[in-house]
C-alpha cells in the first residue's frame, strides 16, 4: 500500500501508554484481568454509570457474548441495520440466528426506527442499534418498540463512546452494549473492546462466558473454594498490556474528544459551501444528540463522483475511503433471504459515502490541505 502524505487514520499517543504497558510487564501480569484491566473496568463503570464493564479482545467478541447471553437458538431472528460492519450480523449468525436487515435513515445513517415494527416476527428476539459515526439512534422509539414486543435491545456502540442521547451516555440505553478500541476508534489500544452489561440479570453469566465458561471470577473473589466449568464460554479477556495502553487513553478522554471536536467542526464549517454547491450531503446531528466526533463523511451525488473524488485526493497524497457495503446485498445476506432492493437507502449510501482523513493528531495544516483539495474538485 502506498504511503500517503495524509493517511486516513493514524494511531495516536495521548499520555502514559508506553509507561503503563511497560509497567504491566514489570508487575509480572501480562495476561487478562490484571491491575490495568481492573482500573479500566472501574473507570468505565464509574463514568458511564453501568453495573458492569468487561474488557474483551474486540468489539466483535463483545457482540458474540451478547448473543450468548440472550441464549439465541437456531431459527431465532435479530433485527440489524444493513449499513453496518459484518460483525453486527455475524455475532448472531454464529449462534444460528437469522439476521433480518433493516434500512437506515437518510439523515443520520442510523437504523430507521420507523421500519422496525413491520420486521418483527414470532421468532424475533432482539434489535441491534448501531450508533453510526457516534450519533445516537432514536433510542426512545426503539426502546418503546422493543418493550411492546418483549425484545432485547443491544447497542453496537463501536463509534460512540462518551457520546450522549438526551443527556444519557450511549452504551447505557440497551440491555447490553459493545464498545470498540480498535486503532481506528477515538480511544484505542490496537485491538480491543468491551461489553457493557446494563441489565443486572446478565452480570454473573457474562463473567462466566468471558472466562471460558468457568466461575473463576467467583473463585478469585473468595466466593467459592475452587473454580470449574459451569457453562459455555470462550477466552475473551484483553491482555493487561493492552489494558494499560487503554487506561492511558481513557484518562485523556476529554482532551482526545476536544481535539476531535475541533477537527470535525473545521471540516463542517469549511466544507459547507462546497457541499451545497456540489450536491453533497454533510453529517446530520440531531439537537438532542451529543456526538463522539468519531468521523467526518460526505455523501456524494453519485458513485462516480465518489470514485473521482477518491482519485482526486489520492493524486494529492490524501487517503479517503468508503465505508460499509450493505449487508443485505452481500453474498451472506442473500443466503439469509435478503432481497437486493429491500434496503434502498443503505444501498445508495453504500455507493456514495466517503470518509475523510480523521485522527486525533491531524494538524491544522494537514486539515487545511485536505479541505483546499476538496474545494478544488467539482462533482
ABEGO torsion letter per residue (X at the ends): XBBBABBABBBBBABAAAAAAAAAAAAGBABBGBAAAAAAAAAAAAAAGBABBBBBABAAAAAAAAAAAAGBBBGBBBBBBABBBAAAAAAAAAAGBBBBBBBBBAAAGBBBAAAAAAABBAABABBBBBBBGGBBBBAAAAAAAAAAAGBBBBBBAAAABGBBBGGBBBGAABABBBBBABAABABBAGBEBBBBBABAAAAAAAAAAAAGGBAAAAAAAGABABBBBABBEBBABBBAAAAAAAAAAAAAAAAAAAAAAAAAAAAAAAAAAAAAAAGBBBBBBBAABBBAGABBBBBBABAAAAAAAAAAAAAAGBBBBBBBBBAAABAAAAAAGBBAAABAAAAAAAAABBBBBBBAABBAAAAAAAAAAAAABBX
